[in-house]
């Protein structure tokens, strides 16, 4: 049970990192267009 729980959190964390990376790219491209946009 503990191992599956740990694996679940690891997957969730990786998804969060991917989302954060995508968010950085989006906000950077918006800034290139002259829109200042920070979360």
N, CA, C and O atoms as a Tripos MOL2 file, in Angstrom:
@<TRIPOS>MOLECULE
protein
  156   155    39     0     0
PROTEIN
NO_CHARGES

@<TRIPOS>ATOM
      1 N           0.8290   -1.2030    0.0000 N.3       1 UNK1
      2 CA          0.0000    0.0000    0.0000 C.3       1 UNK1
      3 C           0.8660    1.2570    0.0000 C.2       1 UNK1
      4 O           0.5950    2.2050   -0.7380 O.2       1 UNK1
      5 N           1.9010    1.2600    0.8250 N.am      2 UNK2
      6 CA          2.7700    2.4360    0.9280 C.3       2 UNK2
      7 C           3.5050    2.6970   -0.3830 C.2       2 UNK2
      8 O           3.6610    3.8490   -0.7900 O.2       2 UNK2
      9 N           3.9520    1.6420   -1.0380 N.am      3 UNK3
     10 CA          4.6840    1.8000   -2.2950 C.3       3 UNK3
     11 C           3.8000    2.3940   -3.3840 C.2       3 UNK3
     12 O           4.2370    3.2650   -4.1360 O.2       3 UNK3
     13 N           2.5630    1.9240   -3.4700 N.am      4 UNK4
     14 CA          1.6580    2.4510   -4.4910 C.3       4 UNK4
     15 C           1.3300    3.9110   -4.1970 C.2       4 UNK4
     16 O           1.2020    4.7220   -5.1150 O.2       4 UNK4
     17 N           1.1930    4.2410   -2.9180 N.am      5 UNK5
     18 CA          0.9220    5.6130   -2.5250 C.3       5 UNK5
     19 C           2.0950    6.5150   -2.9040 C.2       5 UNK5
     20 O           1.9110    7.6280   -3.3960 O.2       5 UNK5
     21 N           3.3010    6.0100   -2.6650 N.am      6 UNK6
     22 CA          4.5150    6.7580   -3.0040 C.3       6 UNK6
     23 C           4.6170    6.9560   -4.5130 C.2       6 UNK6
     24 O           4.9620    8.0410   -4.9820 O.2       6 UNK6
     25 N           4.3140    5.9020   -5.2710 N.am      7 UNK7
     26 CA          4.3590    5.9850   -6.7310 C.3       7 UNK7
     27 C           3.3240    6.9840   -7.2460 C.2       7 UNK7
     28 O           3.5770    7.7200   -8.1990 O.2       7 UNK7
     29 N           2.1540    6.9990   -6.6010 N.am      8 UNK8
     30 CA          1.0970    7.9350   -6.9840 C.3       8 UNK8
     31 C           1.5710    9.3740   -6.8150 C.2       8 UNK8
     32 O           1.3670   10.2040   -7.7000 O.2       8 UNK8
     33 N           2.2000    9.6700   -5.6820 N.am      9 UNK9
     34 CA          2.6840   11.0260   -5.4320 C.3       9 UNK9
     35 C           3.8160   11.4070   -6.3830 C.2       9 UNK9
     36 O           3.9380   12.5620   -6.7940 O.2       9 UNK9
     37 N           4.6480   10.4070   -6.7280 N.am     10 UNK10
     38 CA          5.7460   10.6720   -7.6610 C.3      10 UNK10
     39 C           5.1870   11.0630   -9.0290 C.2      10 UNK10
     40 O           5.6820   11.9940   -9.6640 O.2      10 UNK10
     41 N           4.1520   10.3460   -9.4800 N.am     11 UNK11
     42 CA          3.5200   10.6700  -10.7550 C.3      11 UNK11
     43 C           2.8800   12.0470  -10.6950 C.2      11 UNK11
     44 O           2.9930   12.8380  -11.6310 O.2      11 UNK11
     45 N           2.2090   12.3220   -9.5930 N.am     12 UNK12
     46 CA          1.5370   13.6080   -9.4260 C.3      12 UNK12
     47 C           2.5530   14.7450   -9.4570 C.2      12 UNK12
     48 O           2.3150   15.7870  -10.0670 O.2      12 UNK12
     49 N           3.6950   14.5320   -8.7890 N.am     13 UNK13
     50 CA          4.7520   15.5430   -8.7440 C.3      13 UNK13
     51 C           5.3330   15.7950  -10.1300 C.2      13 UNK13
     52 O           5.6000   16.9400  -10.4950 O.2      13 UNK13
     53 N           5.5320   14.7140  -10.9110 N.am     14 UNK14
     54 CA          6.0510   14.8570  -12.2680 C.3      14 UNK14
     55 C           5.0740   15.6290  -13.1450 C.2      14 UNK14
     56 O           5.4870   16.4530  -13.9600 O.2      14 UNK14
     57 N           3.7730   15.3630  -12.9790 N.am     15 UNK15
     58 CA          2.7560   16.0970  -13.7340 C.3      15 UNK15
     59 C           2.7910   17.5710  -13.3640 C.2      15 UNK15
     60 O           2.6520   18.4410  -14.2240 O.2      15 UNK15
     61 N           2.9780   17.8420  -12.0820 N.am     16 UNK16
     62 CA          3.0350   19.2150  -11.5990 C.3      16 UNK16
     63 C           4.2340   19.9440  -12.2020 C.2      16 UNK16
     64 O           4.1290   21.1080  -12.5860 O.2      16 UNK16
     65 N           5.3700   19.2580  -12.2830 N.am     17 UNK17
     66 CA          6.5650   19.8550  -12.8870 C.3      17 UNK17
     67 C           6.3510   20.1380  -14.3660 C.2      17 UNK17
     68 O           6.7730   21.1760  -14.8760 O.2      17 UNK17
     69 N           5.6910   19.2060  -15.0550 N.am     18 UNK18
     70 CA          5.4020   19.4040  -16.4730 C.3      18 UNK18
     71 C           4.4880   20.6070  -16.6610 C.2      18 UNK18
     72 O           4.6930   21.4230  -17.5590 O.2      18 UNK18
     73 N           3.4810   20.7060  -15.8050 N.am     19 UNK19
     74 CA          2.5450   21.8190  -15.8860 C.3      19 UNK19
     75 C           3.2530   23.1410  -15.6140 C.2      19 UNK19
     76 O           2.9990   24.1430  -16.2820 O.2      19 UNK19
     77 N           4.1470   23.1290  -14.6220 N.am     20 UNK20
     78 CA          4.9020   24.3370  -14.2820 C.3      20 UNK20
     79 C           5.7900   24.7630  -15.4390 C.2      20 UNK20
     80 O           5.9050   25.9520  -15.7350 O.2      20 UNK20
     81 N           6.4200   23.7900  -16.0950 N.am     21 UNK21
     82 CA          7.2670   24.0840  -17.2410 C.3      21 UNK21
     83 C           6.4720   24.6680  -18.3960 C.2      21 UNK21
     84 O           6.9070   25.6150  -19.0520 O.2      21 UNK21
     85 N           5.2890   24.0840  -18.6380 N.am     22 UNK22
     86 CA          4.4210   24.5870  -19.7040 C.3      22 UNK22
     87 C           3.9520   26.0000  -19.3660 C.2      22 UNK22
     88 O           3.8830   26.8640  -20.2390 O.2      22 UNK22
     89 N           3.6300   26.2280  -18.0890 N.am     23 UNK23
     90 CA          3.1770   27.5480  -17.6510 C.3      23 UNK23
     91 C           4.2680   28.5980  -17.8570 C.2      23 UNK23
     92 O           3.9840   29.7220  -18.2690 O.2      23 UNK23
     93 N           5.5070   28.2290  -17.5710 N.am     24 UNK24
     94 CA          6.6320   29.1500  -17.7730 C.3      24 UNK24
     95 C           6.7560   29.5270  -19.2510 C.2      24 UNK24
     96 O           6.9720   30.6930  -19.5810 O.2      24 UNK24
     97 N           6.6200   28.5430  -20.1330 N.am     25 UNK25
     98 CA          6.7110   28.8070  -21.5720 C.3      25 UNK25
     99 C           5.5860   29.7370  -22.0160 C.2      25 UNK25
    100 O           5.8060   30.6570  -22.8030 O.2      25 UNK25
    101 N           4.3850   29.4920  -21.5080 N.am     26 UNK26
    102 CA          3.2330   30.3280  -21.8750 C.3      26 UNK26
    103 C           3.4320   31.7580  -21.4000 C.2      26 UNK26
    104 O           3.2350   32.7010  -22.1670 O.2      26 UNK26
    105 N           3.8180   31.9260  -20.1510 N.am     27 UNK27
    106 CA          3.9900   33.2780  -19.6090 C.3      27 UNK27
    107 C           5.1500   34.0010  -20.2870 C.2      27 UNK27
    108 O           5.0940   35.2140  -20.4840 O.2      27 UNK27
    109 N           6.2050   33.2610  -20.6460 N.am     28 UNK28
    110 CA          7.3330   33.8740  -21.3580 C.3      28 UNK28
    111 C           6.9200   34.3500  -22.7420 C.2      28 UNK28
    112 O           7.3230   35.4310  -23.1710 O.2      28 UNK28
    113 N           6.1220   33.5560  -23.4410 N.am     29 UNK29
    114 CA          5.6840   33.9600  -24.7790 C.3      29 UNK29
    115 C           4.7400   35.1600  -24.6970 C.2      29 UNK29
    116 O           4.7290   36.0070  -25.5900 O.2      29 UNK29
    117 N           3.9480   35.2280  -23.6200 N.am     30 UNK30
    118 CA          3.0720   36.3900  -23.4290 C.3      30 UNK30
    119 C           3.8950   37.6400  -23.1550 C.2      30 UNK30
    120 O           3.5720   38.7250  -23.6400 O.2      30 UNK30
    121 N           4.9510   37.4830  -22.3810 N.am     31 UNK31
    122 CA          5.8300   38.6170  -22.0850 C.3      31 UNK31
    123 C           6.5100   39.1140  -23.3560 C.2      31 UNK31
    124 O           6.7230   40.3150  -23.5220 O.2      31 UNK31
    125 N           6.8490   38.1930  -24.2490 N.am     32 UNK32
    126 CA          7.4510   38.5720  -25.5360 C.3      32 UNK32
    127 C           6.4970   39.4350  -26.3520 C.2      32 UNK32
    128 O           6.9240   40.2610  -27.1590 O.2      32 UNK32
    129 N           5.2060   39.2350  -26.1320 N.am     33 UNK33
    130 CA          4.2040   40.0220  -26.8480 C.3      33 UNK33
    131 C           3.8720   41.3220  -26.1110 C.2      33 UNK33
    132 O           3.0010   42.0800  -26.5380 O.2      33 UNK33
    133 N           4.5710   41.5710  -25.0040 N.am     34 UNK34
    134 CA          4.3780   42.8160  -24.2790 C.3      34 UNK34
    135 C           3.3530   42.7250  -23.1660 C.2      34 UNK34
    136 O           2.9210   43.7440  -22.6280 O.2      34 UNK34
    137 N           2.9650   41.5110  -22.8210 N.am     35 UNK35
    138 CA          2.0090   41.3300  -21.7290 C.3      35 UNK35
    139 C           2.7680   40.8520  -20.4910 C.2      35 UNK35
    140 O           3.3580   39.7720  -20.5000 O.2      35 UNK35
    141 N           2.7510   41.6420  -19.4490 N.am     36 UNK36
    142 CA          3.4200   41.2410  -18.2100 C.3      36 UNK36
    143 C           2.4580   40.3800  -17.4040 C.2      36 UNK36
    144 O           1.3910   40.8420  -17.0000 O.2      36 UNK36
    145 N           2.8320   39.1450  -17.1730 N.am     37 UNK37
    146 CA          1.8840   38.1640  -16.6500 C.3      37 UNK37
    147 C           2.6030   37.1680  -15.7540 C.2      37 UNK37
    148 O           3.2850   36.2670  -16.2410 O.2      37 UNK37
    149 N           2.4500   37.3300  -14.4500 N.am     38 UNK38
    150 CA          3.0960   36.4120  -13.5070 C.3      38 UNK38
    151 C           2.0730   35.7950  -12.5740 C.2      38 UNK38
    152 O           1.1080   36.4460  -12.1730 O.2      38 UNK38
    153 N           2.2910   34.5340  -12.2320 N.am     39 UNK39
    154 CA          1.4020   33.8420  -11.3150 C.3      39 UNK39
    155 C           1.9830   33.8950   -9.9020 C.2      39 UNK39
    156 O           1.3820   33.3660   -8.9670 O.2      39 UNK39
@<TRIPOS>BOND
     1     1     2 1
     2     2     3 1
     3     3     4 2
     4     3     5 am
     5     5     6 1
     6     6     7 1
     7     7     8 2
     8     7     9 am
     9     9    10 1
    10    10    11 1
    11    11    12 2
    12    11    13 am
    13    13    14 1
    14    14    15 1
    15    15    16 2
    16    15    17 am
    17    17    18 1
    18    18    19 1
    19    19    20 2
    20    19    21 am
    21    21    22 1
    22    22    23 1
    23    23    24 2
    24    23    25 am
    25    25    26 1
    26    26    27 1
    27    27    28 2
    28    27    29 am
    29    29    30 1
    30    30    31 1
    31    31    32 2
    32    31    33 am
    33    33    34 1
    34    34    35 1
    35    35    36 2
    36    35    37 am
    37    37    38 1
    38    38    39 1
    39    39    40 2
    40    39    41 am
    41    41    42 1
    42    42    43 1
    43    43    44 2
    44    43    45 am
    45    45    46 1
    46    46    47 1
    47    47    48 2
    48    47    49 am
    49    49    50 1
    50    50    51 1
    51    51    52 2
    52    51    53 am
    53    53    54 1
    54    54    55 1
    55    55    56 2
    56    55    57 am
    57    57    58 1
    58    58    59 1
    59    59    60 2
    60    59    61 am
    61    61    62 1
    62    62    63 1
    63    63    64 2
    64    63    65 am
    65    65    66 1
    66    66    67 1
    67    67    68 2
    68    67    69 am
    69    69    70 1
    70    70    71 1
    71    71    72 2
    72    71    73 am
    73    73    74 1
    74    74    75 1
    75    75    76 2
    76    75    77 am
    77    77    78 1
    78    78    79 1
    79    79    80 2
    80    79    81 am
    81    81    82 1
    82    82    83 1
    83    83    84 2
    84    83    85 am
    85    85    86 1
    86    86    87 1
    87    87    88 2
    88    87    89 am
    89    89    90 1
    90    90    91 1
    91    91    92 2
    92    91    93 am
    93    93    94 1
    94    94    95 1
    95    95    96 2
    96    95    97 am
    97    97    98 1
    98    98    99 1
    99    99   100 2
   100    99   101 am
   101   101   102 1
   102   102   103 1
   103   103   104 2
   104   103   105 am
   105   105   106 1
   106   106   107 1
   107   107   108 2
   108   107   109 am
   109   109   110 1
   110   110   111 1
   111   111   112 2
   112   111   113 am
   113   113   114 1
   114   114   115 1
   115   115   116 2
   116   115   117 am
   117   117   118 1
   118   118   119 1
   119   119   120 2
   120   119   121 am
   121   121   122 1
   122   122   123 1
   123   123   124 2
   124   123   125 am
   125   125   126 1
   126   126   127 1
   127   127   128 2
   128   127   129 am
   129   129   130 1
   130   130   131 1
   131   131   132 2
   132   131   133 am
   133   133   134 1
   134   134   135 1
   135   135   136 2
   136   135   137 am
   137   137   138 1
   138   138   139 1
   139   139   140 2
   140   139   141 am
   141   141   142 1
   142   142   143 1
   143   143   144 2
   144   143   145 am
   145   145   146 1
   146   146   147 1
   147   147   148 2
   148   147   149 am
   149   149   150 1
   150   150   151 1
   151   151   152 2
   152   151   153 am
   153   153   154 1
   154   154   155 1
   155   155   156 2
@<TRIPOS>SUBSTRUCTURE
     1 UNK1         2 RESIDUE 1 A UNK
     2 UNK2         6 RESIDUE 1 A UNK
     3 UNK3        10 RESIDUE 1 A UNK
     4 UNK4        14 RESIDUE 1 A UNK
     5 UNK5        18 RESIDUE 1 A UNK
     6 UNK6        22 RESIDUE 1 A UNK
     7 UNK7        26 RESIDUE 1 A UNK
     8 UNK8        30 RESIDUE 1 A UNK
     9 UNK9        34 RESIDUE 1 A UNK
    10 UNK10       38 RESIDUE 1 A UNK
    11 UNK11       42 RESIDUE 1 A UNK
    12 UNK12       46 RESIDUE 1 A UNK
    13 UNK13       50 RESIDUE 1 A UNK
    14 UNK14       54 RESIDUE 1 A UNK
    15 UNK15       58 RESIDUE 1 A UNK
    16 UNK16       62 RESIDUE 1 A UNK
    17 UNK17       66 RESIDUE 1 A UNK
    18 UNK18       70 RESIDUE 1 A UNK
    19 UNK19       74 RESIDUE 1 A UNK
    20 UNK20       78 RESIDUE 1 A UNK
    21 UNK21       82 RESIDUE 1 A UNK
    22 UNK22       86 RESIDUE 1 A UNK
    23 UNK23       90 RESIDUE 1 A UNK
    24 UNK24       94 RESIDUE 1 A UNK
    25 UNK25       98 RESIDUE 1 A UNK
    26 UNK26      102 RESIDUE 1 A UNK
    27 UNK27      106 RESIDUE 1 A UNK
    28 UNK28      110 RESIDUE 1 A UNK
    29 UNK29      114 RESIDUE 1 A UNK
    30 UNK30      118 RESIDUE 1 A UNK
    31 UNK31      122 RESIDUE 1 A UNK
    32 UNK32      126 RESIDUE 1 A UNK
    33 UNK33      130 RESIDUE 1 A UNK
    34 UNK34      134 RESIDUE 1 A UNK
    35 UNK35      138 RESIDUE 1 A UNK
    36 UNK36      142 RESIDUE 1 A UNK
    37 UNK37      146 RESIDUE 1 A UNK
    38 UNK38      150 RESIDUE 1 A UNK
    39 UNK39      154 RESIDUE 1 A UNK
